[in-house]
Amino acid sequence: MVKVMKTAKQEKVLKVAKELCKANNTVTTLEIKNELRRRYSTNKWNQSDISNLMSDFQKDGKFTFTDNGIFRIYSLPGNVITLPSNSNIKVPKSKVKPVVTTQRISKTKALEVIETSNGRFFTVSFTKKDGKNRVLNGQYTPDMGKSPLGYVLVRDIAAVRRKDVKTVKNVNLQTLEWIKSGNTIYKVD
């Protein structure tokens, strides 16, 4: 009896996933879960169960997926999907740890990484004037600018949370050791 119910659930998940893929050949487990709850409200639909089934379908060759580090986007085999570079999708934090890559960059490229962060948070490590190392979680917006002495103005998120008067800090590009932005750690030479 339990196996028959499981097979019926598998068939429903597969059917809904394939139907949702018809629009733009992409679907997420959240979209599948919401549609299943809408169509089959008498059944219990858990995100983790659907994720496990979709993973099984992928192993069987019924779907392919792209992982953006937070969630998987499934598509039908033979169709390539690309993720938007500036996605505004809000999703809960995943238990799956994203792959972190490391690159070596110059100080000029480091400035470019900070300036092109488009308001996204990043972490930097640099040496302060007093010789102490500082790790700062920050945010850069174009209106903040940079000083002619090689400093970049960065909003210190910890200072914002503490409600400090001064939340903008100087990051010395000359003593910058590394930047972590997204899933990449940039080591500055």
C-alpha positions in Angstrom: 0.0 0.0 0.0 2.8 2.4 0.9 4.7 1.7 -2.3 1.6 2.4 -4.4 1.1 5.7 -2.6 4.8 6.6 -3.1 4.5 5.7 -6.8 1.3 7.8 -7.2 3.2 10.8 -5.5 6.2 10.2 -7.9 3.9 10.3 -10.9 2.2 13.5 -9.7 5.5 15.2 -9.1 6.9 14.1 -12.5 3.7 15.2 -14.3 3.7 18.6 -12.6 7.4 19.2 -13.1 7.2 18.4 -16.8 4.1 20.6 -17.3 5.8 23.5 -15.5 8.9 23.1 -17.7 6.7 23.7 -20.8 6.7 27.5 -20.3 10.5 28.2 -20.3 12.0 24.8 -19.7 12.9 25.6 -16.1 11.4 24.7 -12.8 12.4 24.7 -9.1 11.2 22.4 -6.4 9.5 25.4 -4.7 7.4 25.9 -7.8 6.6 22.2 -8.0 5.6 22.1 -4.4 3.3 25.1 -4.7 1.6 23.7 -7.8 1.2 20.3 -6.1 -0.4 21.9 -3.1 -2.7 23.8 -5.3 -3.8 20.8 -7.4 -3.7 18.1 -4.8 -4.5 19.9 -1.5 -5.5 16.7 0.3 -1.9 15.3 0.0 1.0 16.4 2.2 3.8 17.9 0.0 7.2 18.6 1.6 10.0 20.5 -0.1 12.6 17.9 1.0 10.5 15.0 -0.4 10.1 16.8 -3.7 13.8 17.7 -3.8 14.7 14.0 -3.2 12.3 12.9 -6.0 13.7 15.5 -8.4 17.2 14.3 -7.6 16.1 10.7 -8.4 14.5 11.9 -11.7 17.8 13.7 -12.5 19.8 10.5 -11.9 17.3 8.6 -14.1 18.0 11.1 -16.9 14.5 12.6 -16.9 15.8 16.1 -15.9 19.0 18.0 -15.8 19.8 20.8 -13.4 21.9 23.9 -12.8 22.9 24.7 -9.2 23.2 28.4 -8.5 24.7 27.7 -5.0 21.4 28.2 -3.3 18.9 26.0 -5.1 18.7 23.8 -8.2 16.9 24.8 -11.4 15.7 21.8 -13.3 15.1 21.5 -17.0 14.3 18.7 -19.5 17.3 16.9 -20.9 18.9 18.3 -24.1 18.0 21.9 -23.3 20.6 24.2 -21.8 19.5 26.7 -19.3 21.3 29.8 -18.1 20.9 31.6 -14.8 20.3 35.3 -14.8 23.4 37.2 -13.6 21.4 39.7 -11.5 18.6 37.6 -10.1 16.2 39.1 -7.6 14.9 35.8 -6.4 14.6 35.6 -2.6 15.1 32.1 -1.2 15.8 30.6 2.2 19.4 29.7 3.0 20.3 26.2 1.8 22.1 23.6 3.8 24.2 22.8 0.8 27.5 24.7 0.9 28.3 26.4 -2.4 31.6 25.7 -4.1 34.0 28.6 -3.3 36.7 29.4 -5.9 39.9 31.4 -5.3 41.5 33.8 -7.7 44.6 36.0 -7.6 44.1 39.6 -8.6 45.9 42.9 -8.7 45.0 45.9 -6.5 43.4 47.6 -9.6 41.2 44.5 -10.2 40.3 44.5 -6.5 39.0 48.0 -6.8 37.0 47.0 -9.8 35.5 44.0 -7.8 34.4 46.4 -5.1 33.1 49.0 -7.4 31.1 46.5 -9.5 29.5 44.8 -6.5 26.3 46.7 -7.2 25.4 47.1 -3.5 25.9 43.4 -2.7 27.7 42.5 0.5 31.3 41.4 0.5 34.1 40.8 3.0 37.5 42.3 2.9 40.7 41.8 4.9 43.3 44.6 5.2 45.8 46.1 7.5 44.7 49.3 9.3 46.9 52.3 10.0 47.8 51.0 13.4 49.1 47.8 11.9 46.2 45.6 13.0 44.5 43.3 10.6 40.8 44.1 10.0 38.1 41.9 8.5 35.1 43.9 7.5 31.7 42.9 6.1 30.8 45.7 3.9 28.8 47.2 1.1 29.8 49.7 -1.6 27.5 52.0 -3.5 28.7 54.3 -6.3 27.8 57.4 -4.4 30.5 56.5 -1.7 33.5 57.0 -4.0 37.1 56.6 -3.3 39.8 58.9 -1.9 42.9 60.0 -4.0 45.1 58.4 -1.3 44.1 54.8 -2.3 41.2 54.3 0.1 37.7 53.1 -0.8 34.8 54.1 1.3 32.8 51.0 2.4 29.7 50.8 4.6 30.6 48.6 7.6 27.6 46.4 8.2 28.5 45.6 11.8 28.6 49.3 12.5 25.2 49.8 10.9 23.7 46.9 13.1 25.3 48.5 16.2 23.7 51.8 15.1 27.1 53.6 15.3 27.3 57.2 14.2 30.1 56.5 11.8 29.2 53.5 9.6 31.4 54.3 6.6 35.0 53.0 6.9 38.1 53.5 4.8 39.5 50.4 3.2 43.2 50.8 2.3 43.7 49.2 -1.2 47.5 49.2 -0.6 47.2 46.8 2.4 44.2 44.8 1.0 44.8 41.1 1.5 41.7 39.5 0.1 38.0 40.1 -0.9 35.2 37.5 -0.7 32.4 38.4 -3.0 29.7 35.8 -3.8 31.4 32.4 -4.0 34.8 33.7 -4.9 37.7 34.7 -2.7 40.1 37.1 -4.5 43.6 37.1 -3.1 45.2 40.5 -3.8 48.8 40.6 -5.0 
